[in-house]
Amino acid sequence: RTLESNLMILLAHLLKLKVQHDAPPSMKDSWYCSIIEHRQRIEKNLRDTPSLKSYLETAIEEAYPDARQVAIKEGKLAQFGVRIPPENDYPQICPFLPEQILDENFYGN
């Protein structure tokens, strides 16, 4: 469950960077920090329990629908003239490969 929880937050923020590419830097900065933190947590999960590596793709598939909903809901909270993306801007299927999700230099945009 910890892996899926960390994946959900990581995927939500990668998705927000992808969809809300025109968000102000102050908003994006917090997403970048969250991505870094949750990527570290996922790496630790995988290091501490190596058998989770074989479950990673399934965990991504299970975490993505919730991540998408989080990204949509948080996107609707945008203020100060920030564009609120329509729900159909958020892909139904995870647009990121497992390698991208774990790549410390990948930010979805």
Secondary structure, DSSP 4 states (H G I P E B T S, - for coil): -HHHHHHHHHHHHHHHHHH-TTS-HHHHHHHHHHHHHHHHHHHHHHHH-GGGGGGHHHHHHHHHHHHHHHHHHHHTT--TT-----GGGS-SS--S-HHHHH-TT----
